Amino acid sequence: MKIGMIGAGNVGSTAAQNFVEAGHEVMISNSRGPETLTDLVDDLGSNAHAGTVSEAADFGEVVMEAIPFNAYKSLPADTLSDKIVISASNYYPGRDGLVDGAETHTDLIADHLEDSRVVKAFNSIYWENLRDGQRLEADPDDRFAIFIAGDDDEAKSVVSSLIEDIGFTPVDTGPLTEGGRHIQPGSPIYTGSLTASEAQTRLATLKATVAAYENGYYSPSQEVTIQELATELEMSEESLSEHLHRGTEQLISQYLKSFPFS
């Protein structure tokens, strides 16, 4: 597969190396121009090329953006129209300034790329783990997880296959807004070094505990019983109780209050 890379920092260059080693062809770009990427491309080998941002966007069947969030409006929306775009950027108020107008920072990127098929992925794994954590021979449950979120099932399937190609296991957190919120800075599972089986358990606990908090289970008057909550979530009471035991009211309330997009 041809993959365009917009951003050549730690995450972008490491992901590019992983894709090349898996047999894909990559064009990598940054804001400073292809002439600054000569050494990186030489290190990556013959399946890697340097280009401008527009060239990389045009080149890729899939395009990955790994740029500072505050530069997201520089992404060439017209060129990325109808393409699968992996969004790996994260919003940090201290670096990016205060913004509002969306549920999550990825929603703003998706709004800018309104004709693209945006999948959130590669944003919640440390780049060192991306570099060193490949487990190609391991059972999928024992590989390290890379969380993904998106509204387009086919696009998520393509991105999931790429994640599997490089020795990790995709763990789907859900739609772009809800799932993206679970894996952006402030979430208890953000940057966790988790195997896929651990990630699935932690994600289920997070979702159950957030739902309990939002439905009033933790309120002083306990507006909903565990039986009612289990019915609402289509879970057994035993399974729900296990997840709620792992989670805490304080952790989830802090998590829900940590977002400027609310």
C-alpha positions as CSV (number, residue, x, y, z in Angstrom):
1,M,0.0,0.0,0.0
2,K,1.1,3.6,-0.7
3,I,1.1,5.6,2.5
4,G,1.6,9.4,2.7
5,M,3.1,10.7,5.9
6,I,2.5,14.4,6.9
7,G,4.9,15.0,9.8
8,A,8.3,13.6,10.3
9,G,8.8,13.9,14.1
10,N,9.2,11.0,16.4
11,V,5.8,9.4,15.8
12,G,5.7,10.1,12.0
13,S,9.2,8.9,11.3
14,T,8.9,5.8,13.5
15,A,5.5,4.8,11.9
16,A,7.1,5.4,8.5
17,Q,9.9,3.0,9.4
18,N,7.5,0.4,10.6
19,F,5.4,0.6,7.4
20,V,8.5,0.4,5.2
21,E,9.7,-2.7,7.1
22,A,6.3,-4.3,6.6
23,G,6.6,-3.9,2.8
24,H,4.6,-0.7,2.2
25,E,5.8,2.3,0.2
26,V,5.9,5.6,2.0
27,M,6.3,9.3,1.0
28,I,7.2,11.4,4.1
29,S,6.8,15.1,4.4
30,N,7.1,18.0,6.8
31,S,6.6,21.7,6.9
32,R,10.2,22.5,6.1
33,G,10.4,20.8,2.8
34,P,11.7,17.5,1.3
35,E,15.3,18.6,1.2
36,T,15.4,18.3,5.0
37,L,14.4,14.7,4.9
38,T,17.2,13.3,2.8
39,D,19.0,11.5,5.7
40,L,15.8,10.0,7.0
41,V,14.8,8.7,3.6
42,D,18.2,7.2,3.1
43,D,17.9,5.4,6.4
44,L,14.4,4.1,5.6
45,G,15.5,2.6,2.3
46,S,14.3,2.3,-1.3
47,N,10.6,2.1,-0.3
48,A,10.7,5.6,1.2
49,H,10.6,8.9,-0.6
50,A,10.5,12.6,0.5
51,G,7.9,15.0,-0.8
52,T,6.0,18.2,0.0
53,V,2.9,17.9,2.2
54,S,0.7,18.2,-0.9
55,E,2.7,15.5,-2.7
56,A,2.5,13.1,0.3
57,A,-1.2,13.7,0.5
58,D,-1.7,13.0,-3.1
59,F,0.6,9.9,-3.1
60,G,-1.0,8.0,-0.3
61,E,-3.9,5.6,-0.6
62,V,-3.8,6.1,3.2
63,V,-2.4,9.3,4.7
64,M,-1.2,9.7,8.3
65,E,-1.0,13.1,9.9
66,A,1.4,13.4,12.9
67,I,1.7,17.1,13.3
68,P,1.2,19.5,16.2
69,F,-2.5,20.0,16.7
70,N,-2.3,23.7,16.3
71,A,-1.2,23.2,12.7
72,Y,-4.2,21.0,11.7
73,K,-5.7,23.7,9.4
74,S,-2.6,23.4,7.2
75,L,-3.7,19.9,6.2
76,P,-4.7,20.0,2.5
77,A,-8.3,19.1,2.7
78,D,-9.0,19.1,-1.0
79,T,-6.2,16.7,-1.8
80,L,-7.2,14.5,1.1
81,S,-10.8,14.3,0.0
82,D,-12.2,10.7,0.0
83,K,-9.0,9.4,1.4
84,I,-8.5,7.5,4.7
85,V,-6.6,9.8,7.0
86,I,-5.0,8.5,10.2
87,S,-5.0,11.3,12.7
88,A,-2.2,10.9,15.2
89,S,-2.0,14.4,16.6
90,N,-2.9,15.4,20.2
91,Y,-4.1,18.6,21.7
92,Y,-2.2,20.1,24.6
93,P,-3.5,23.5,25.8
94,G,-0.1,24.7,27.0
95,R,1.4,24.2,23.6
96,D,-1.6,24.7,21.3
97,G,-3.6,27.4,23.0
98,L,-7.3,27.3,24.1
99,V,-9.8,26.2,21.5
100,D,-13.4,25.3,21.6
101,G,-16.3,24.3,19.3
102,A,-16.2,20.5,19.3
103,E,-16.5,17.5,21.6
104,T,-12.9,16.4,21.0
105,H,-9.9,17.8,19.3
106,T,-10.2,15.1,16.6
107,D,-13.7,16.4,15.8
108,L,-12.1,19.7,14.8
109,I,-9.7,17.9,12.5
110,A,-12.5,15.8,11.0
111,D,-14.5,19.0,10.5
112,H,-11.6,20.5,8.6
113,L,-11.2,17.3,6.6
114,E,-15.0,17.0,6.1
115,D,-14.7,14.9,2.9
116,S,-12.0,12.5,4.3
117,R,-12.4,9.3,6.2
118,V,-10.7,10.1,9.5
119,V,-9.5,7.4,11.8
120,K,-7.9,8.3,15.1
121,A,-4.9,6.0,15.8
122,F,-1.2,6.1,16.8
123,N,-1.8,9.1,19.1
124,S,-1.9,7.2,22.4
125,I,1.2,5.1,22.1
126,Y,4.6,6.4,23.1
127,W,6.9,6.6,20.1
128,E,9.5,4.5,21.8
129,N,6.9,1.7,22.2
130,L,6.0,2.1,18.6
131,R,9.7,1.7,17.8
132,D,10.5,-1.2,20.1
133,G,7.2,-2.9,20.8
134,Q,6.6,-4.9,17.7
135,R,5.6,-8.5,18.3
136,L,5.1,-10.0,14.9
137,E,5.3,-13.6,16.1
138,A,3.1,-13.2,19.1
139,D,-0.6,-14.1,19.5
140,P,-2.7,-11.0,18.7
141,D,-3.9,-10.8,22.4
142,D,-0.3,-10.7,23.5
143,R,0.8,-7.9,21.2
144,F,0.8,-4.3,22.4
145,A,-2.4,-2.5,21.6
146,I,-2.9,0.5,19.4
147,F,-6.2,2.1,20.0
148,I,-8.3,3.3,17.1
149,A,-11.6,5.3,16.8
150,G,-13.7,6.3,13.8
151,D,-17.1,6.4,12.2
152,D,-16.2,4.6,8.9
153,D,-16.0,0.8,9.5
154,E,-14.2,0.1,6.2
155,A,-11.6,2.8,6.9
156,K,-11.0,1.4,10.4
157,S,-10.6,-2.1,8.9
158,V,-7.8,-0.8,6.6
159,V,-6.1,1.0,9.4
160,S,-6.4,-2.1,11.6
161,S,-4.7,-4.2,8.9
162,L,-1.8,-1.8,8.8
163,I,-1.5,-2.0,12.6
164,E,-1.4,-5.7,12.4
165,D,1.2,-5.6,9.6
166,I,3.7,-3.8,11.9
167,G,3.3,-6.2,14.8
168,F,0.6,-4.6,17.0
169,T,-3.1,-5.3,17.6
170,P,-5.8,-2.7,17.0
171,V,-8.3,-2.1,19.7
172,D,-11.4,-0.3,18.6
173,T,-12.7,2.3,21.1
174,G,-15.8,3.2,19.1
175,P,-17.0,6.2,17.0
176,L,-14.8,9.1,16.4
177,T,-16.2,11.4,19.1
178,E,-16.9,8.9,21.9
179,G,-14.0,6.6,21.1
180,G,-11.6,9.5,20.4
181,R,-12.4,11.0,23.8
182,H,-11.4,7.8,25.5
183,I,-7.9,7.9,23.9
184,Q,-7.0,11.6,24.0
185,P,-4.8,13.3,26.7
186,G,-6.5,13.1,30.1
187,S,-7.9,9.6,29.6
188,P,-6.8,6.9,32.0
189,I,-5.8,4.7,29.1
190,Y,-3.9,7.3,27.2
191,T,-0.3,6.2,26.6
192,G,-0.7,3.0,28.6
193,S,1.7,0.3,27.5
194,L,-1.0,-2.5,27.4
195,T,-1.3,-5.8,25.6
196,A,-4.4,-6.1,23.5
197,S,-6.1,-8.3,26.2
198,E,-5.2,-5.7,28.9
199,A,-6.4,-2.9,26.7
200,Q,-9.8,-4.5,26.1
201,T,-10.3,-4.9,29.8
202,R,-9.2,-1.4,30.7
203,L,-11.4,0.0,27.9
204,A,-14.4,-1.9,29.0
205,T,-13.8,-0.7,32.6
206,L,-13.5,2.9,31.4
207,K,-16.7,2.8,29.3
208,A,-18.7,1.1,32.1
209,T,-17.5,3.6,34.7
210,V,-18.1,6.6,32.6
211,A,-21.6,5.4,31.8
212,A,-22.2,4.8,35.5
213,Y,-21.0,8.3,36.3
214,E,-23.0,9.9,33.5
215,N,-26.2,8.0,34.5
216,G,-26.1,9.1,38.1
217,Y,-24.9,5.8,39.7
218,Y,-22.3,7.7,41.7
219,S,-24.6,10.6,42.7
220,P,-25.5,10.9,46.4
221,S,-29.1,9.9,45.6
222,Q,-27.8,7.1,43.3
223,E,-30.3,7.9,40.5
224,V,-29.8,4.5,38.9
225,T,-29.3,1.1,40.4
226,I,-26.7,-1.4,39.2
227,Q,-29.5,-3.5,37.9
228,E,-30.9,-0.6,35.8
229,L,-27.4,0.3,34.6
230,A,-26.7,-3.3,33.6
231,T,-29.9,-3.3,31.5
232,E,-29.0,0.0,29.9
233,L,-25.5,-1.2,29.0
234,E,-26.7,-4.7,28.0
235,M,-24.3,-6.3,30.4
236,S,-24.6,-8.8,33.1
237,E,-24.7,-7.4,36.6
238,E,-21.7,-9.5,37.5
239,S,-19.6,-8.2,34.7
240,L,-20.6,-4.6,35.3
241,S,-19.8,-5.0,39.0
242,E,-16.3,-6.2,38.2
243,H,-15.7,-3.2,35.9
244,L,-17.1,-0.7,38.5
245,H,-14.9,-2.3,41.1
246,R,-11.8,-1.6,39.0
247,G,-12.8,2.0,38.2
248,T,-13.2,4.8,40.7
249,E,-15.6,7.7,40.9
250,Q,-12.8,10.2,41.5
251,L,-10.8,9.0,38.5
252,I,-13.7,9.1,36.1
253,S,-15.0,12.5,37.4
254,Q,-11.6,14.0,36.9
255,Y,-11.4,12.4,33.4
256,L,-14.7,13.9,32.4
257,K,-13.8,17.3,33.7
258,S,-10.4,17.4,32.1
259,F,-11.5,18.3,28.6
260,P,-11.8,21.8,27.3
261,F,-14.2,20.4,24.6
262,S,-17.2,20.1,26.9
